[in-house]
Amino acid sequence: MYIARDIEGILLDAADSFQVITIYGSRQVGKSTTVDHLFGDSFSFVTLDDAEDLDLALSNPRAFLESHPWPLIIDEVQKAVGLLSEIKKIVDGQRRVWMKKNEPRRLMYVLTGSNQFELQEGISESLAGRTAVINMSGFTQIEKRCMAGSLFDVDLQDLLKKQGEQKDFYRSSQSVFEDIFQGGMPDICTGESKRDMYYKAYIDTYIEKDVRKLISASSEMQFRRFISLIALRTAQEVVYSEISNAIGINVDTCKRWISILQTSGIIYLLEPYMANASKRIIKAPKLYFMDTGLCAYLCKWPNAGMLMDCAMSGAFFETYVVSEIIKSFYNHGIEPNQYLYYYRDIDKKEVDVLLVKDGALYPVEIKKGMIPNKPTKNFKVLEKYNMPVRQGMVIDNADKIRVLNDAAFVFPVSLLGY
């Protein structure tokens, strides 16, 4: 069963403007399935998971592309980045043909890759200006309900309108944590795979295909312990010295392994807001797993009920909210690091998420349980930036939107993404 993805609109828009589309993201988030659904009727398909095709792509990229003429979908293209320079030549040559004939340009290649390391350099060197580069993540909570999502925003009137249109949006805390425990991997969400078996195989495949060549063979078991430790630290600031000491690696190795998880889409690093940075601002990023189901599996929580009642439940709820917000940006072709930050200073005054747009700050607090007496007490600290601080929100498991005060309104997590 195919479930429509929010990112489809961006892919179709890119198809009207570029000759190449490059889609990357962590393994098994639905890149190939979505591309095949959108372009499969008019594009041929080849995967470099096929040993014979991979051998030809590596040994003779020109012959490979002659054997597989455009329009073409190439899956796992990062395995043969030498193809990118040949694709550039073909694209540039075809552009000249279209120009001479006064014909419109068309989409020629769709490239997918689950490993961003190899792709980044090849794209910047060979396909700059010729390809749209689009990041793709697992299902959002709205996609799981087979509904179209929207870009995250903090506009009260627009959100009240959406609430009025969606009468059945509310879900209990138990239902929300079942969603958190399940995660967003398509094969799990559609019932194709059993959760625990899937995540075990996922970690094995990820380490075997994406990580092993980036670390020494003797470090594989350490890396497995490392990724489990990182899962236990979701929604926390990254303190490299603490992590490296716990695993028994040096700080440089710790930083490199964090980078591996980040660039392969397993985690997201939310940077602190540093405009006119002072020495009092915490400068470490906060770490979030992009798939809460994978995070819960690595933390060895056996079911949603225990996850909801455990000491980490607040961190998982925050991870869930932040990952949903990030996915909404990716699904609209926008890099979230241009708009999303957090704030914390050495006095431990913190704002969970800062949406920075149109020259103003929109603070967001995330609360799993009962809202404290003064949930917006830290919003005033943002005034030091000499930017307008707009009405923000407190996201919890409320059943409806309600205004708290001039500084913020309560927003139900179940309505996130509508």
LUMVEX-910984 format. One record per residue: x, y, z of N, C-alpha, C in turn. Coordinates in steps of 0.2 Angstrom, whole numbers, padded with zeros to 4 digits, always signed. Layout:
<nodes>
XYZXYZXYZ...
</nodes>
This chain:
<nodes>
+0004-0006+0000+0000+0000+0000+0004+0006+0000+0003+0011-0005+0007+0017-0005+0003+0022-0001+0007+0026+0003+0004+0031+0007+0007+0038+0004+0003+0042+0002+0006+0049-0001+0010+0052+0004+0015+0055+0002+0020+0059+0006+0020+0067+0004+0020+0070+0010+0020+0078+0009+0026+0080+0004+0031+0077+0004+0037+0079+0000+0035+0079-0008+0030+0076-0010+0029+0075-0017+0028+0081-0020+0025+0086-0017+0024+0093-0020+0031+0096-0022+0035+0096-0017+0042+0099-0019+0046+0095-0024+0045+0088-0024+0048+0084-0030+0045+0086-0036+0039+0087-0037+0036+0089-0043+0038+0096-0045+0038+0100-0041+0041+0107-0042+0048+0107-0045+0052+0103-0041+0059+0102-0044+0059+0100-0051+0055+0095-0052+0055+0092-0059+0054+0097-0064+0050+0102-0063+0049+0107-0068+0055+0112-0069+0060+0112-0064+0065+0117-0064+0072+0115-0065+0073+0108-0064+0080+0105-0064+0080+0099-0069+0086+0098-0071+0087+0092-0075+0088+0086-0071+0091+0087-0065+0092+0082-0060+0089+0083-0053+0086+0078-0050+0084+0079-0043+0088+0074-0039+0091+0076-0034+0095+0072-0029+0091+0071-0023+0089+0065-0020+0085+0064-0014+0090+0060-0010+0091+0063-0004+0095+0059+0001+0091+0059+0008+0093+0054+0012+0090+0053+0018+0092+0047+0021+0090+0045+0028+0092+0039+0031+0089+0033+0027+0092+0027+0028+0089+0021+0025+0082+0020+0027+0078+0017+0022+0072+0015+0022+0066+0020+0024+0067+0026+0022+0062+0031+0024+0057+0032+0018+0058+0028+0013+0053+0028+0007+0055+0032+0001+0062+0034+0000+0064+0037-0006+0063+0034-0012+0065+0028-0013+0064+0024-0019+0056+0023-0021+0053+0022-0016+0045+0020-0017+0042+0027-0019+0044+0032-0016+0041+0039-0018+0043+0041-0025+0049+0040-0026+0051+0042-0033+0048+0037-0038+0048+0031-0037+0045+0026-0042+0037+0028-0043+0034+0030-0037+0027+0032-0038+0026+0038-0042+0030+0043-0042+0030+0049-0045+0032+0049-0053+0038+0045-0054+0041+0046-0060+0042+0039-0063+0040+0034-0060+0041+0027-0063+0038+0025-0069+0032+0028-0071+0029+0027-0077+0033+0029-0083+0037+0035-0082+0040+0037-0088+0048+0037-0088+0050+0035-0082+0058+0034-0081+0059+0027-0080+0065+0025-0083+0068+0018-0081+0071+0018-0074+0072+0013-0071+0075+0012-0065+0081+0007-0064+0086+0009-0061+0092+0005-0060+0094+0006-0053+0096+0001-0049+0099+0002-0042+0106-0001-0042+0110+0003-0039+0117+0001-0038+0118-0004-0033+0112-0007-0030+0113-0013-0026+0114-0019-0030+0112-0018-0036+0114-0024-0041+0121-0024-0042+0124-0030-0041+0132-0031-0042+0134-0029-0049+0131-0032-0054+0133-0031-0060+0133-0023-0063+0127-0020-0061+0126-0013-0063+0131-0009-0059+0133-0011-0053+0137-0007-0049+0144-0008-0052+0146-0014-0054+0153-0015-0056+0154-0011-0063+0149-0010-0067+0149-0006-0073+0150+0001-0072+0146+0003-0067+0145+0010-0065+0152+0013-0062+0156+0008-0059+0162+0010-0056+0168+0010-0061+0167+0005-0065+0173+0004-0070+0172+0008-0076+0166+0009-0078+0165+0013-0084+0159+0017-0084+0159+0023-0081+0153+0027-0080+0149+0029-0086+0153+0030-0091+0150+0032-0098+0146+0026-0101+0149+0020-0101+0146+0014-0103+0139+0013-0099+0140+0014-0093+0134+0013-0089+0128+0017-0091+0130+0024-0092+0124+0028-0094+0122+0027-0101+0126+0025-0105+0124+0023-0112+0120+0017-0112+0121+0012-0107+0117+0006-0106+0110+0008-0103+0110+0013-0099+0104+0016-0096+0103+0023-0097+0100+0024-0103+0099+0031-0105+0093+0035-0101+0094+0041-0101+0089+0045-0098+0082+0045-0102+0076+0046-0099+0075+0048-0092+0076+0042-0087+0080+0043-0082+0082+0037-0078+0082+0039-0070+0080+0034-0066+0081+0034-0059+0087+0030-0057+0091+0033-0053+0097+0029-0051+0097+0028-0043+0096+0022-0041+0095+0021-0033+0102+0020-0030+0103+0022-0024+0109+0021-0021+0115+0024-0025+0115+0030-0028+0120+0033-0032+0126+0034-0029+0126+0035-0022+0132+0036-0018+0137+0031-0019+0135+0025-0021+0140+0019-0022+0145+0020-0028+0143+0025-0033+0147+0026-0039+0146+0034-0040+0150+0038-0036+0149+0045-0037+0153+0047-0044+0157+0043-0047+0160+0044-0053+0154+0045-0058+0148+0043-0057+0143+0044-0062+0141+0051-0063+0142+0055-0057+0140+0062-0057+0143+0066-0062+0149+0066-0063+0153+0070-0068+0151+0068-0075+0149+0062-0076+0147+0059-0083+0139+0062-0084+0135+0062-0079+0129+0065-0079+0129+0072-0081+0134+0076-0078+0135+0083-0079+0136+0084-0087+0140+0080-0090+0142+0080-0097+0136+0079-0101+0132+0074-0099+0126+0073-0103+0120+0078-0103+0120+0081-0096+0115+0086-0095+0117+0092-0099+0123+0094-0099+0125+0100-0102+0125+0099-0110+0126+0094-0112+0125+0092-0120+0118+0093-0122+0114+0090-0118+0106+0090-0119+0104+0097-0119+0106+0101-0114+0104+0108-0113+0106+0112-0120+0111+0111-0123+0113+0114-0129+0109+0112-0135+0107+0106-0135+0102+0103-0140+0095+0107-0139+0093+0107-0133+0086+0110-0132+0087+0118-0134+0092+0121-0132+0093+0128-0134+0093+0129-0141+0097+0125-0145+0097+0126-0152+0090+0125-0155+0086+0120-0152+0079+0119-0155+0074+0123-0152+0076+0127-0147+0071+0132-0144+0066+0127-0140+0068+0122-0137+0064+0118-0133+0064+0118-0126+0059+0117-0122+0060+0118-0115+0064+0112-0112+0068+0114-0106+0071+0108-0103+0067+0104-0099+0069+0098-0098+0065+0093-0095+0070+0089-0089+0066+0086-0085+0070+0082-0080+0073+0076-0083+0079+0074-0082+0082+0069-0085+0084+0063-0080+0086+0065-0074+0089+0060-0069+0086+0061-0063+0084+0056-0059+0082+0056-0052+0087+0052-0048+0091+0055-0044+0096+0051-0040+0094+0050-0033+0094+0044-0030+0093+0044-0023+0099+0041-0019+0100+0043-0013+0106+0040-0009+0104+0040-0002+0106+0035+0002+0105+0035+0009+0112+0036+0013+0117+0038+0009+0123+0040+0012+0125+0047+0010+0125+0052+0014+0126+0059+0012+0134+0060+0011+0138+0057+0014+0145+0058+0014+0148+0058+0007+0147+0053+0003+0149+0052-0004+0146+0057-0008+0139+0059-0007+0135+0063-0012+0137+0070-0011+0139+0073-0005+0140+0080-0005+0145+0083-0009+0151+0080-0009+0157+0082-0012+0156+0081-0020+0153+0076-0022+0152+0074-0029+0147+0079-0032+0141+0081-0028+0136+0085-0031+0139+0092-0031+0143+0095-0026+0146+0101-0026+0151+0102-0032+0154+0097-0034+0159+0097-0039+0156+0097-0046+0151+0092-0047+0149+0090-0053+0142+0093-0055+0138+0094-0050+0131+0095-0052+0128+0102-0049+0132+0106-0047+0130+0112-0044+0126+0116-0049+0120+0118-0047+0116+0122-0052+0112+0118-0056+0113+0111-0056+0110+0107-0061+0105+0102-0057+0106+0102-0051+0101+0097-0047+0098+0101-0041+0092+0099-0040+0089+0100-0034+0091+0095-0029+0093+0097-0023+0095+0093-0017+0089+0093-0012+0086+0087-0011+0081+0087-0006+0082+0082-0001+0080+0083+0005+0081+0079+0011+0074+0076+0012+0074+0069+0014+0068+0066+0015+0069+0062+0022+0063+0062+0026+0063+0058+0032+0058+0053+0032+0057+0050+0038+0051+0045+0038+0045+0048+0039+0039+0044+0040+0033+0047+0040+0032+0052+0046+0028+0057+0045+0026+0062+0050+0019+0058+0053+0017+0061+0059+0011+0058+0062+0005+0060+0057+0005+0065+0053+0000+0067+0048+0000+0062+0042+0006+0060+0040+0006+0056+0034+0004+0049+0036+0005+0047+0043+0002+0040+0045-0005+0040+0045-0008+0046+0045-0016+0046+0045-0018+0047+0038-0013+0047+0033-0015+0048+0026-0018+0055+0024-0015+0060+0028-0018+0067+0027-0012+0071+0024-0013+0076+0021-0008+0081+0019-0006+0086+0025+0000+0087+0026+0003+0091+0031+0005+0098+0029+0007+0102+0034+0008+0109+0032+0015+0111+0036+0018+0116+0034+0024+0119+0037+0023+0121+0044+0027+0119+0048+0026+0122+0055+0026+0129+0056+0021+0132+0059+0021+0139+0060+0018+0141+0067+0018+0147+0070+0016+0149+0076+0011+0154+0076+0007+0154+0070+0002+0159+0069-0005+0157+0072-0007+0160+0078-0013+0158+0082-0019+0157+0077-0021+0162+0073-0027+0163+0070-0027+0157+0064-0021+0156+0061-0021+0150+0056-0022+0144+0060-0019+0143+0066-0020+0136+0069-0027+0135+0072-0030+0141+0074-0037+0140+0076-0042+0138+0070-0040+0140+0065-0044+0138+0059-0043+0131+0057-0037+0129+0058-0035+0122+0056-0039+0117+0062-0039+0120+0068-0042+0116+0073-0050+0115+0072-0053+0121+0069-0060+0120+0067-0061+0116+0062-0056+0115+0057-0057+0110+0051-0056+0103+0053-0052+0102+0058-0051+0095+0060-0054+0093+0067-0060+0090+0066-0064+0089+0072-0061+0083+0076-0058+0078+0073-0056+0072+0076-0048+0072+0077-0045+0077+0078-0038+0077+0079-0035+0074+0085-0039+0075+0091-0036+0074+0097-0034+0066+0098-0029+0065+0101-0027+0058+0103-0024+0058+0111-0026+0053+0114-0024+0052+0121-0016+0052+0122-0014+0053+0128-0006+0052+0129-0004+0045+0127-0008+0040+0129-0006+0033+0127-0005+0032+0120-0010+0035+0116-0010+0035+0109-0004+0038+0106-0002+0044+0109+0004+0048+0106+0010+0044+0108+0010+0041+0114+0016+0037+0115+0017+0031+0111+0011+0028+0109+0011+0022+0104+0014+0024+0098+0013+0030+0096+0016+0033+0090+0023+0034+0090+0025+0037+0096+0032+0038+0098+0036+0031+0098+0033+0026+0101+0036+0020+0101+0037+0016+0094+0032+0017+0090+0032+0014+0083+0037+0018+0079+0037+0024+0079+0042+0028+0075+0039+0029+0068+0043+0031+0063+0040+0033+0057+0043+0030+0051+0046+0024+0052+0048+0020+0046+0043+0017+0042+0042+0018+0036+0036+0016+0032+0035+0008+0033+0040+0004+0033+0038-0003+0033+0035-0005+0040+0037-0002+0045+0033-0003+0051+0026+0000+0051+0026+0006+0049+0019+0010+0049+0014+0006+0045+0016+0003+0040+0011+0000+0035+0010-0007+0037+0014-0010+0042+0013-0017+0044+0017-0022+0040+0021-0020+0036+0025-0024+0032+0030-0028+0036+0033-0025+0041+0038-0028+0046+0036-0027+0053+0039-0032+0057+0038-0032+0064+0043-0027+0067+0041-0023+0072+0045-0017+0074+0052-0020+0076+0053-0024+0081+0059-0025+0084+0064-0029+0079+0061-0033+0075+0065-0037+0070+0068-0032+0065+0063-0027+0063+0065-0022+0058+0071-0018+0061+0070-0015+0067+0075-0011+0070+0082-0014+0071+0082-0020+0073+0088-0024+0073+0092-0025+0067+0088-0027+0061+0091-0027+0055+0093-0020+0052+0089-0015+0054+0091-0008+0052+0098-0006+0054+0099-0007+0061+0105-0006+0064+0111-0010+0061+0110-0016+0060+0115-0020+0057+0117-0018+0050+0111-0016+0046+0113-0014+0039+0116-0007+0039+0114-0003+0043+0117+0004+0043+0124+0004+0045+0126+0000+0050+0133-0001+0052+0137-0004+0046+0134-0010+0043+0138-0013+0038+0139-0009+0032+0134-0006+0029+0134-0002+0023+0136+0005+0023+0135+0008+0029+0136+0016+0029+0142+0017+0034+0143+0014+0039+0147+0016+0044+0154+0012+0044+0154+0005+0042+0160+0001+0043+0166+0004+0039+0165+0007+0033+0170+0010+0029+0173+0016+0032+0169+0019+0037+0171+0026+0040+0174+0025+0046+0174+0019+0049+0177+0018+0056+0182+0012+0055+0187+0011+0059+0191+0005+0059+0187-0001+0061+0188-0007+0058+0185-0013+0060+0185-0015+0067+0190-0013+0071+0190-0015+0078+0186-0010+0082+0183-0005+0079+0179+0000+0082+0171-0002+0082+0169-0007+0078+0162-0008+0077+0158-0009+0083+0161-0013+0088+0157-0014+0094+0156-0008+0098+0162-0004+0098+0162+0002+0101+0156+0007+0098+0156+0007+0092+0151+0011+0088+0144+0009+0090+0143+0003+0091+0136+0000+0093+0134+0003+0100+0139+0003+0104+0138+0005+0111+0137+0013+0111+0141+0016+0106+0140+0023+0105+0133+0025+0103+0130+0022+0098+0124+0024+0096+0118+0023+0101+0119+0018+0105+0115+0016+0110+0115+0022+0116+0121+0024+0117+0122+0029+0122+0119+0036+0120+0120+0037+0113+0117+0043+0110+0110+0043+0111+0107+0037+0110+0099+0037+0110+0097+0039+0117+0101+0037+0122+0099+0038+0129+0100+0046+0131+0103+0049+0126+0104+0057+0127+0100+0061+0122+0095+0058+0119+0091+0062+0115+0088+0068+0119+0087+0073+0116+0085+0080+0118+0089+0083+0124+0096+0081+0124+0100+0084+0128+0106+0088+0124+0109+0092+0128+0115+0095+0124+0121+0090+0123+0124+0091+0118+0130+0087+0116+0136+0089+0120+0138+0085+0125+0144+0086+0129+0149+0081+0126+0154+0082+0122+0158+0077+0119+0163+0074+0124+0165+0077+0129+0170+0074+0134+0166+0069+0138+0160+0070+0140+0156+0065+0143+0155+0059+0139+0153+0060+0133+0151+0054+0129+0157+0050+0127+0163+0054+0126+0169+0050+0124+0172+0046+0130+0171+0049+0136+0173+0045+0142+0169+0039+0144+0162+0040+0142+0158+0034+0144+0159+0028+0139+0161+0030+0133+0163+0025+0128+0170+0022+0128+0174+0027+0130+0182+0025+0130+0185+0027+0123+0183+0032+0120+0186+0035+0114+0188+0042+0115+0192+0045+0111+0194+0052+0112+0189+0056+0109+0190+0063+0111+0185+0068+0109+0184+0069+0101+0190+0068+0098+0190+0069+0091+0186+0064+0087+0187+0057+0090+0183+0052+0087+0175+0053+0089+0174+0055+0095+0167+0056+0097+0164+0061+0092+0167+0067+0090+0164+0072+0086+0163+0069+0079+0168+0065+0077+0167+0062+0070+0161+0057+0070+0160+0053+0075+0155+0048+0075+0148+0052+0076+0148+0057+0079+0142+0062+0080+0140+0064+0073+0146+0066+0069+0145+0069+0062+0142+0063+0058+0144+0057+0059+0142+0052+0055+0134+0051+0056+0132+0051+0062+0125+0050+0063+0121+0056+0060+0124+0062+0061+0120+0068+0058+0120+0068+0051+0125+0066+0047+0125+0067+0040+0121+0061+0037+0120+0055+0041+0116+0050+0038+0109+0050+0040+0107+0056+0043+0100+0057+0045+0097+0053+0051+0102+0050+0055+0099+0047+0061+0098+0052+0066+0102+0057+0067+0101+0062+0072+0100+0069+0069+0098+0074+0072+0098+0081+0070+0101+0085+0076+0105+0089+0075+0108+0094+0080+0105+0101+0079+0101+0102+0084+0098+0109+0085+0103+0114+0088+0105+0119+0084+0110+0124+0086+0107+0129+0091+0111+0132+0095+0109+0137+0100+0108+0144+0096+0103+0148+0098+0103+0154+0094+0109+0159+0096+0113+0161+0092+0119+0165+0093+0119+0172+0091+0114+0175+0089+0114+0182+0086+0117+0186+0092+0122+0190+0090+0125+0194+0095+0127+0190+0101+0131+0184+0100+0132+0179+0105+0136+0182+0111+0134+0181+0117+0138+0183+0123+0141+0177+0126+0145+0178+0131+0149+0172+0134+0144+0168+0139+0138+0171+0140+0134+0168+0144+0129+0163+0141+0130+0163+0134+0125+0158+0130+0129+0151+0130+0125+0146+0131+0127+0139+0130+0128+0138+0122+0134+0136+0121+0136+0135+0113+0135+0128+0111+0134+0123+0115+0133+0116+0112+0126+0115+0109+0126+0111+0104+0120+0110+0101+0116+0104+0105+0109+0104+0104+0105+0099+0107+0104+0093+0102+0104+0087+0104+0104+0081+0100+0097+0078+0100+0094+0077+0094+0088+0073+0093+0088+0068+0088+0085+0062+0090+0084+0057+0085+0079+0059+0081+0080+0057+0074+0074+0059+0069+0069+0053+0069+0070+0047+0072+0065+0042+0072+0065+0040+0079+0059+0042+0083+0058+0040+0090+0058+0033+0091+0055+0029+0086+0055+0022+0087+0062+0018+0087+0066+0021+0083+0073+0018+0083+0076+0020+0089+0075+0026+0092+0078+0028+0098+0076+0024+0104+0069+0023+0104+0066+0019+0109+0069+0011+0109+0070+0009+0103+0073+0002+0102+0080+0002+0105+0084+0007+0103+0091+0007+0106+0091+0008+0113+0086+0011+0116+0086+0012+0123+0083+0006+0127+0080+0001+0123+0078-0005+0125+0071-0005+0129+0067+0000+0128+0060+0001+0131+0056-0004+0127+0052-0009+0131+0049-0014+0128+0042-0013+0125+0039-0007+0127+0032-0006+0125+0031+0002+0126+0025+0004+0123+0024+0011+0124+0022+0013+0131+0018+0009+0134+0016+0010+0141+0022+0012+0146+0027+0008+0145+0033+0009+0150+0037+0015+0147+0037+0016+0141+0040+0022+0138+0037+0028+0141+0030+0028+0141+0026+0034+0143+0028+0036+0151+0029+0030+0155+0030+0031+0162+0037+0031+0164+0042+0031+0160+0049+0030+0162+0052+0037+0163+0058+0038+0166+0061+0044+0167+0063+0048+0161+0063+0044+0155+0065+0048+0149+0059+0050+0145+0053+0049+0148+0047+0051+0144+0046+0058+0141+0049+0063+0146+0049+0070+0144+0054+0071+0138+0059+0068+0138+0064+0068+0133+0062+0065+0126+0058+0060+0127+0055+0057+0121+0050+0061+0118+0045+0064+0122+0040+0068+0120+0043+0074+0116+0048+0077+0119+0052+0083+0116+0055+0081+0109+0058+0075+0109+0061+0072+0103+0056+0072+0098+0050+0069+0100+0045+0068+0095+0042+0074+0092+0041+0079+0096+0039+0086+0094+0044+0089+0089+0050+0089+0091+0056+0093+0087+0056+0089+0081+0056+0082+0081+0057+0079+0074+0051+0080+0070+0045+0081+0072+0040+0082+0068+0040+0089+0065+0043+0094+0069+0044+0101+0066+0049+0100+0061+0055+0097+0062+0060+0097+0057+0058+0093+0050+0054+0088+0051+0051+0084+0045+0047+0089+0041+0043+0093+0044+0038+0098+0041+0042+0103+0036+0048+0105+0039+0053+0109+0035+0055+0105+0029+0058+0099+0030+0061+0095+0025+0055+0094+0019+0049+0092+0021+0044+0091+0017+0042+0097+0012+0044+0103+0014+0043+0109+0011+0049+0111+0007+0054+0107+0007+0060+0109+0004+0064+0115+0007+0063+0115+0014+0067+0121+0017+0072+0118+0022+0078+0120+0023+0082+0118+0027+0081+0121+0034+0079+0117+0039+0077+0119+0046+0082+0123+0049+0089+0122+0048+0094+0125+0052+0094+0133+0050+0090+0135+0045+0090+0142+0044+0084+0146+0048+0080+0142+0052+0075+0145+0055+0074+0142+0062+0076+0136+0064+0075+0133+0070+0081+0133+0075+0081+0135+0081+0086+0135+0086+0083+0134+0093+0088+0134+0098+0085+0134+0105+0089+0139+0108+0087+0140+0115+0091+0145+0119+0092+0142+0126+0098+0143+0128+0100+0141+0135+0106+0145+0137+0106+0148+0143+0111+0152+0145+0114+0148+0152+0119+0151+0154+0123+0148+0160+0119+0149+0167+0113+0153+0166+0109+0153+0172+0103+0148+0171+0104+0144+0166+0099+0138+0165+0092+0141+0163+0092+0147+0160+0086+0149+0157+0086+0146+0150+0080+0143+0148+0080+0139+0142+0073+0140+0139+0074+0140+0132+0068+0140+0128+0069+0134+0123+0064+0129+0123+0066+0123+0119+0067+0124+0112+0063+0128+0109+0063+0129+0101+0062+0137+0100+0066+0139+0096+0065+0146+0093+0064+0146+0086+0058+0148+0084+0057+0149+0077+0059+0156+0075+0064+0157+0071+0066+0164+0069+0064+0165+0062+0060+0170+0061+0058+0172+0054+0055+0179+0053+0056+0182+0048+0054+0188+0046+0056+0193+0052+0062+0192+0054+0065+0197+0059+0063+0197+0066+0059+0191+0067+0056+0191+0074+0057+0184+0077+0057+0183+0084+0058+0177+0087+0051+0174+0090+0050+0168+0088+0044+0164+0091+0046+0159+0095+0045+0160+0102+0047+0154+0107+0042+0149+0107+0045+0143+0108+0041+0137+0109+0043+0133+0115+0039+0131+0119+0040+0127+0125+0037+0120+0124+0040+0114+0126+0037+0108+0125+0036+0104+0132+0030+0103+0133+0029+0100+0140+0025+0093+0139+0028+0088+0142+0024+0082+0141+0018+0081+0146+0019+0084+0152+0014+0083+0158+0010+0090+0159+0008+0091+0165+0005+0097+0167+0009+0103+0165+0006+0108+0163+0009+0114+0161+0011+0118+0168+0017+0120+0169+0019+0123+0176+0016+0130+0176+0016+0133+0182+0013+0139+0183+0015+0145+0179+0021+0145+0177+0024+0150+0173+0028+0147+0167+0024+0144+0162+0028+0141+0157+0032+0146+0152+0030+0152+0152+0033+0157+0148+0038+0161+0151+0040+0160+0157+0044+0164+0161+0051+0166+0158+0053+0161+0154+0060+0162+0151+0059+0166+0144+0053+0167+0142+0053+0171+0136+0055+0178+0136+0055+0181+0142+0057+0188+0142+0065+0189+0141+0069+0183+0142+0076+0184+0142+0078+0185+0134+0073+0183+0130+0074+0184+0123+0074+0192+0121+0072+0196+0125+0071+0203+0123+0078+0206+0122+0083+0203+0125+0090+0206+0124+0093+0206+0117+0089+0202+0113+0092+0202+0106+0089+0208+0102+0085+0212+0105+0083+0218+0101+0079+0216+0095+0075+0211+0096+0071+0209+0090+0064+0208+0093+0059+0209+0089+0052+0207+0091+0051+0200+0094+0049+0199+0100+0047+0192+0102+0039+0192+0102+0037+0188+0097+0030+0187+0095+0027+0182+0100+0021+0181+0100+0017+0176+0104+0019+0169+0102+0021+0165+0107+0024+0159+0105+0019+0154+0107+0021+0147+0108+0016+0142+0110+0020+0137+0115+0015+0134+0119+0017+0129+0123+0014+0122+0121+0018+0118+0118+0015+0111+0115+0015+0106+0121+0009+0104+0122+0008+0098+0126+0002+0094+0124-0001+0089+0128-0006+0085+0125-0013+0087+0127-0014+0094+0126-0020+0097+0127-0025+0094+0122-0032+0096+0124-0037+0093+0119-0039+0099+0114-0037+0105+0115-0038+0111+0111-0033+0117+0112-0033+0121+0108-0029+0127+0108-0033+0132+0113-0028+0135+0118-0031+0140+0122-0026+0145+0124-0028+0151+0124-0023+0157+0125-0021+0157+0133-0014+0157+0134-0012+0157+0141-0011+0164+0143-0008+0168+0139-0007+0175+0141-0005+0179+0134-0002+0185+0135+0000+0188+0129+0006+0185+0126+0010+0181+0130+0016+0178+0128+0015+0172+0124+0010+0168+0125+0009+0161+0122+0002+0158+0123+0001+0153+0119-0005+0149+0119-0003+0142+0119-0007+0138+0122-0006+0131+0123-0008+0128+0116-0004+0123+0114-0006+0120+0107-0005+0112+0108-0010+0109+0106-0010+0101+0106-0005+0098+0102-0002+0093+0104+0003+0090+0100+0000+0086+0095-0006+0084+0096-0010+0080+0091-0012+0084+0085-0012+0091+0085-0013+0095+0080-0007+0097+0076-0001+0095+0078+0005+0097+0075+0005+0094+0068+0007+0098+0063+0007+0096+0056+0001+0097+0052-0004+0098+0055-0010+0099+0051-0010+0105+0047
</nodes>
